[in-house]
Amino acid sequence: QVQPVESGGGSVQAGGSLRLSCTASNNYRRNCMGWFRQAPGKKREGVAGIDAAGGTAYADSVKGRFTISRDKAKNILYLQMTNLKPEDTGMYYCAADPDTGILPCYKEYVVEGVYDYTYWGQGTQVTVSS
């Protein structure tokens, strides 16, 4: 399997929690992945990124509430989301194998949306009600 597959989305009330999972591959050229989201009528934005060494970076809007992690043995990427807010509503996507040219993958650039990605998942919907 090369295409990431997300799961774990759902509907929760504000203040609730969800954990998203992304089943990925161990055969990507660059072991750097990210979570992105897109709300209706808005551009897609980076939420969290993780580099090959396990270093993490987050968008300011989710810092302190979301945690990205990876189980390398199972090839699963996670996004633990707590204290969810209505503005967190959107389709959440997992992306893998960024095009970084000759440079290493920087986790900050993952969140900033600098890279083009070879593989995108189909997305999982998160809806937070007030």
C-alpha positions as CSV (number, residue, x, y, z in Angstrom):
1,Q,0.0,0.0,0.0
2,V,1.3,3.4,-1.0
3,Q,-1.7,5.7,-0.8
4,P,-2.4,6.9,2.8
5,V,-5.8,6.0,4.2
6,E,-7.3,8.2,7.0
7,S,-9.8,7.2,9.6
8,G,-11.2,8.4,12.9
9,G,-13.2,11.5,12.0
10,G,-16.6,12.2,13.4
11,S,-18.9,14.7,15.0
12,V,-18.2,16.0,18.5
13,Q,-19.2,18.9,20.7
14,A,-16.8,21.7,21.5
15,G,-14.3,20.6,24.1
16,G,-14.3,17.0,22.9
17,S,-11.5,14.9,21.5
18,L,-10.9,12.8,18.5
19,R,-7.9,10.7,17.3
20,L,-7.3,10.5,13.6
21,S,-5.2,7.7,12.1
22,C,-3.4,7.5,8.8
23,T,-2.3,4.1,7.6
24,A,0.7,4.7,5.4
25,S,3.6,3.0,3.8
26,N,7.2,2.3,4.8
27,N,8.4,2.7,1.2
28,Y,8.3,6.5,0.8
29,R,11.4,8.2,-0.4
30,R,11.2,10.8,2.4
31,N,9.9,9.7,5.8
32,C,8.2,13.1,6.6
33,M,4.4,13.4,6.8
34,G,1.8,15.9,7.6
35,W,-1.8,16.5,8.5
36,F,-3.8,19.1,6.6
37,R,-7.4,20.3,6.8
38,Q,-9.8,22.2,4.6
39,A,-13.0,23.9,5.7
40,P,-15.8,24.6,3.2
41,G,-15.0,27.7,1.2
42,K,-11.5,27.9,2.6
43,K,-8.0,27.0,1.4
44,R,-6.3,23.9,2.6
45,E,-4.0,24.6,5.5
46,G,-1.3,22.7,7.3
47,V,-2.1,21.5,10.8
48,A,0.9,19.4,11.9
49,G,4.0,17.9,10.5
50,I,6.5,15.3,11.6
51,D,10.0,14.7,10.2
52,A,12.1,11.6,9.8
53,A,13.6,12.0,13.3
54,G,10.2,12.4,15.0
55,G,10.4,16.1,15.4
56,T,7.1,17.9,15.2
57,A,5.6,21.2,14.3
58,Y,2.1,22.7,14.5
59,A,0.0,25.5,13.2
60,D,-0.4,28.2,15.8
61,S,-4.2,27.6,15.9
62,V,-3.7,24.0,17.2
63,K,-0.6,24.3,19.4
64,G,-1.3,22.9,22.8
65,R,-4.4,21.0,21.6
66,F,-3.2,18.7,18.9
67,T,-0.4,16.1,18.9
68,I,1.0,14.4,15.9
69,S,2.8,11.1,16.4
70,R,3.9,8.0,14.4
71,D,4.0,4.3,15.0
72,K,6.8,3.3,12.7
73,A,6.4,-0.4,13.3
74,K,2.7,-0.3,12.2
75,N,3.3,2.5,9.6
76,I,0.5,4.6,11.2
77,L,0.4,8.4,11.6
78,Y,-1.8,9.8,14.3
79,L,-3.3,13.2,15.1
80,Q,-4.7,13.4,18.7
81,M,-7.0,16.4,18.9
82,T,-8.3,17.7,22.2
83,N,-10.3,20.7,23.3
84,L,-11.8,20.8,19.8
85,K,-13.4,24.0,18.7
86,P,-16.0,24.7,16.0
87,E,-13.3,26.3,13.8
88,D,-11.5,22.9,13.7
89,T,-14.4,21.6,11.5
90,G,-13.2,20.4,8.1
91,M,-11.9,17.6,6.0
92,Y,-8.6,16.3,7.4
93,Y,-6.0,14.9,5.1
94,C,-2.8,12.9,5.5
95,A,0.0,13.6,3.1
96,A,3.2,11.7,2.5
97,D,6.5,11.8,0.5
98,P,7.0,15.6,0.0
99,D,9.1,16.9,-2.9
100,T,12.0,18.6,-1.0
101,G,14.5,18.5,-3.9
102,I,18.0,17.9,-2.6
103,L,17.2,19.2,0.8
104,P,16.0,17.3,3.9
105,C,12.4,17.6,4.9
106,Y,11.8,20.4,7.4
107,K,8.8,19.8,9.7
108,E,8.1,23.6,9.8
109,Y,7.8,23.6,6.0
110,V,5.3,20.8,6.2
111,V,3.0,22.9,8.3
112,E,3.6,26.0,6.2
113,G,2.5,24.1,3.1
114,V,5.8,24.6,1.2
115,Y,6.0,21.2,-0.3
116,D,4.1,19.3,-3.0
117,Y,3.2,15.8,-1.9
118,T,3.3,12.7,-4.0
119,Y,0.6,11.0,-1.9
120,W,-2.6,12.3,-0.4
121,G,-5.3,10.3,1.5
122,Q,-9.0,10.6,0.7
123,G,-9.7,12.6,3.9
124,T,-11.8,12.1,6.9
125,Q,-14.5,14.6,8.1
126,V,-14.3,16.3,11.5
127,T,-17.3,18.3,12.6
128,V,-17.3,20.2,15.9
129,S,-20.5,21.7,17.1
130,S,-20.8,24.5,19.6
